């Protein structure tokens, strides 16, 4: 392994994704796994459901 590659791997290990990046990754994972099983699933459907779930969670936290 080259020194440059080793340095990049170490930097990646220490990287802390932002909440927005984590949410984007979560949605991408959900889409990839559901679309694999059902070709009718779209990214828009994943986004719509993620937003609905987030609203419901916010409502529960306010109660």
C-alpha positions, 0 to 999 in steps of 0.5 A, a space after each residue: 500500500 502506498 503512503 498516499 493510499 494509507 493516508 487517505 484510508 486513515 482520513 476516511 476512518 476519522 471522517 464524521 459525516 454530517 446529519 444531512 450526509 447520513 440521511 442521504 446515505 440512509 435513503 440511498 441504502 433504502 432505495 438500493 435495497 427496495 428497488 432491487 426487490 421491487 422495480 416499481 420503487 422510486 427515489 421519490 417514493 423513498 424521499 416521500 416516506 422518509 419525510 413522512 416518518 420524520 414529521 411523525 417523529 417530530 410530532 411524537 417528540 413534541 407530545 
